[in-house]
């Protein structure tokens, strides 16, 4: 079983690509939380596990991460794009 790790920095509009953002700025959101990401993962149809005490290597403050389980049929890029779209919808 493949576990994909989704860090909040991947979807953060305040980050640059060099700082870890993986989606276009128009699809990114300001300061995404692991709870929003986990809810978006479940909307996409996969299981999510939140680890709140983890820190992304390019950041100093721990914001946590989300482990996506059972996403064997999707590439990580496709998964991040779909999650970003759902987080944007959840914010509206």
C-alpha positions as CSV (number, residue, x, y, z in Angstrom):
1,X,0.0,0.0,0.0
2,X,1.3,3.4,-1.0
3,X,1.1,6.3,1.4
4,X,1.4,9.8,0.0
5,X,2.4,12.6,2.3
6,X,0.6,16.0,1.8
7,X,2.2,18.9,3.6
8,X,0.2,22.2,4.1
9,X,3.0,24.0,2.3
10,X,2.1,22.2,-0.9
11,X,-1.1,24.2,-1.0
12,X,-0.1,27.5,0.7
13,X,-0.5,30.6,-1.5
14,X,2.0,32.6,0.5
15,X,4.8,30.1,-0.4
16,X,6.8,30.1,-3.6
17,X,7.6,27.0,-5.6
18,X,11.1,27.0,-4.0
19,X,9.5,27.1,-0.6
20,X,7.5,24.0,-1.3
21,X,4.2,25.1,-3.1
22,X,3.2,22.4,-5.7
23,X,0.1,23.9,-7.2
24,X,-0.4,27.1,-9.2
25,X,-0.9,30.2,-7.1
26,X,-4.5,30.6,-8.4
27,X,-5.4,27.1,-7.0
28,X,-3.5,27.6,-3.7
29,X,-5.2,28.9,-0.5
30,X,-3.9,31.0,2.3
31,X,-2.6,29.1,5.3
32,X,-4.3,25.6,4.7
33,X,-4.7,23.4,7.8
34,X,-4.3,19.7,8.1
35,X,-8.0,19.4,9.0
36,X,-9.0,21.0,5.7
37,X,-6.6,18.9,3.8
38,X,-7.8,15.7,5.5
39,X,-11.4,16.6,4.7
40,X,-10.5,17.3,1.1
41,X,-8.7,13.9,0.9
42,X,-11.8,12.2,2.1
43,X,-13.9,14.1,-0.5
44,X,-11.6,12.8,-3.2
45,X,-12.2,9.3,-1.9
46,X,-9.2,8.2,0.0
47,X,-8.4,7.6,3.7
48,X,-6.5,10.4,5.5
49,X,-4.4,10.2,8.7
50,X,-3.4,13.4,10.4
51,X,0.0,13.7,12.1
52,X,0.0,17.1,13.9
53,X,3.5,17.0,15.4
54,X,5.4,16.9,12.1
55,X,7.4,19.8,10.6
56,X,8.0,20.2,6.8
57,X,11.7,20.4,6.1
58,X,11.5,23.9,4.6
59,X,9.6,25.4,7.5
60,X,10.3,26.0,11.2
61,X,6.9,25.8,12.8
62,X,5.2,22.4,13.0
63,X,1.9,22.5,11.0
64,X,1.5,18.7,10.7
65,X,1.0,16.6,7.6
66,X,-1.6,14.3,6.1
67,X,-0.9,10.7,5.1
68,X,-3.1,9.6,2.2
69,X,-3.7,5.9,2.1
70,X,-5.0,3.8,-0.7
71,X,-4.1,6.2,-3.5
72,X,-2.4,3.6,-5.6
73,X,-4.3,4.6,-8.8
74,X,-3.2,8.3,-8.8
75,X,0.1,10.1,-9.2
76,X,1.1,12.4,-6.4
77,X,0.8,15.5,-8.6
78,X,-2.8,14.5,-9.6
79,X,-3.6,13.9,-6.0
80,X,-2.2,17.3,-4.8
81,X,-4.1,19.1,-7.6
82,X,-7.4,17.4,-6.6
83,X,-6.9,18.2,-3.0
84,X,-6.1,21.8,-3.7
85,X,-9.4,22.1,-5.7
86,X,-11.4,20.7,-2.9
87,X,-9.8,22.8,-0.2
88,X,-10.7,25.8,-2.4
89,X,-14.3,24.7,-2.6
90,X,-14.4,24.1,1.2
91,X,-13.3,27.6,1.8
92,X,-16.1,29.1,-0.3
